């Protein structure tokens, strides 16, 4: 595109004035450089958007209703789902005292 601009500036009235020719070529070059940077940033942002998209149609994706169904099935089978368990009252009291492992009595 820069070569096309230089050739166009050589033809006609612009070609007769060397300082005008240089100014036109510099201005076109600056505009192309700005557009190149903006375009590169835009493509980079589009790629980031595509990489962060969640494919909810993938067979390994577990959505809300499917996750609830799996938890219900696990509970029916008598197996608890993989969720963190709340600490017992004895463990909480031991932590408040600053002790390590709970004492066995």
C-alpha positions as CSV (number, residue, x, y, z in Angstrom):
1,X,0.0,0.0,0.0
2,X,2.9,2.3,0.7
3,X,4.3,1.7,-2.7
4,X,1.0,2.5,-4.3
5,X,0.8,5.8,-2.4
6,X,4.4,6.7,-3.6
7,X,3.5,5.9,-7.2
8,X,0.3,8.0,-7.0
9,X,2.2,10.9,-5.5
10,X,4.7,10.8,-8.3
11,X,2.0,11.3,-10.9
12,X,0.3,14.6,-11.6
13,X,0.7,17.9,-9.7
14,X,2.1,16.3,-6.5
15,X,5.1,15.0,-8.5
16,X,6.1,18.6,-9.5
17,X,6.5,19.7,-5.9
18,X,9.2,17.7,-4.1
19,X,8.3,19.0,-0.6
20,X,4.6,18.2,-1.1
21,X,5.5,14.8,-2.5
22,X,7.6,14.0,0.6
23,X,4.9,15.3,2.9
24,X,2.2,13.2,1.2
25,X,4.4,10.0,1.4
26,X,5.2,10.6,5.0
27,X,1.6,11.2,5.9
28,X,0.4,8.1,4.1
29,X,3.1,6.1,5.8
30,X,2.1,7.3,9.2
31,X,-1.6,6.5,8.5
32,X,-0.7,3.0,7.4
33,X,1.5,2.5,10.5
34,X,-1.3,3.6,12.8
35,X,-3.8,1.4,11.0
36,X,-1.4,-1.5,11.2
37,X,-1.0,-1.1,15.0
38,X,-4.7,-0.8,15.5
39,X,-5.5,-3.7,13.3
40,X,-2.9,-5.9,15.0
41,X,-4.4,-5.0,18.4
42,X,-7.9,-5.8,17.2
43,X,-6.9,-9.2,15.9
44,X,-5.1,-9.9,19.2
45,X,-8.3,-9.0,21.1
46,X,-10.4,-11.2,18.9
47,X,-8.0,-14.2,19.5
48,X,-8.2,-13.6,23.3
49,X,-12.0,-13.5,23.1
50,X,-12.1,-16.8,21.1
51,X,-9.7,-18.5,23.6
52,X,-11.8,-17.5,26.6
53,X,-15.1,-18.7,25.0
54,X,-16.6,-21.7,26.8
55,X,-17.8,-24.5,24.5
56,X,-21.0,-25.6,26.2
57,X,-21.7,-28.1,23.5
58,X,-18.6,-30.1,24.3
59,X,-19.5,-33.6,25.7
60,X,-17.2,-33.1,28.8
61,X,-18.9,-29.8,29.8
62,X,-21.1,-30.2,32.8
63,X,-23.8,-27.5,32.8
64,X,-26.0,-26.5,35.7
65,X,-28.9,-29.0,35.2
66,X,-26.5,-31.8,34.3
67,X,-24.4,-31.1,37.4
68,X,-27.4,-31.2,39.6
69,X,-28.5,-34.5,38.0
70,X,-25.1,-36.0,38.7
71,X,-25.2,-34.9,42.4
72,X,-28.7,-36.5,42.8
73,X,-27.5,-39.7,41.3
74,X,-24.5,-39.8,43.6
75,X,-26.7,-39.2,46.6
76,X,-29.1,-41.9,45.5
77,X,-26.2,-44.4,45.3
78,X,-25.1,-43.4,48.8
79,X,-21.9,-41.7,47.7
80,X,-21.3,-38.1,48.7
81,X,-20.3,-35.7,45.9
82,X,-16.8,-34.3,45.9
83,X,-17.4,-31.2,48.0
84,X,-15.4,-29.8,50.8
85,X,-16.7,-30.8,54.2
86,X,-17.4,-28.3,56.9
87,X,-15.1,-28.8,60.0
88,X,-16.7,-30.3,63.1
89,X,-17.2,-28.4,66.3
90,X,-14.3,-30.3,68.0
91,X,-11.9,-29.2,65.2
92,X,-13.1,-25.6,65.4
93,X,-12.5,-25.5,69.2
94,X,-9.1,-27.0,68.7
95,X,-8.1,-24.4,66.2
96,X,-9.3,-21.6,68.5
97,X,-7.0,-23.0,71.2
98,X,-4.1,-23.1,68.8
99,X,-3.6,-26.8,69.0
100,X,-2.4,-29.0,66.1
101,X,-4.1,-32.3,65.7
102,X,-7.2,-33.0,67.7
103,X,-6.7,-35.1,70.9
104,X,-8.0,-38.6,71.1
105,X,-9.7,-39.5,74.3
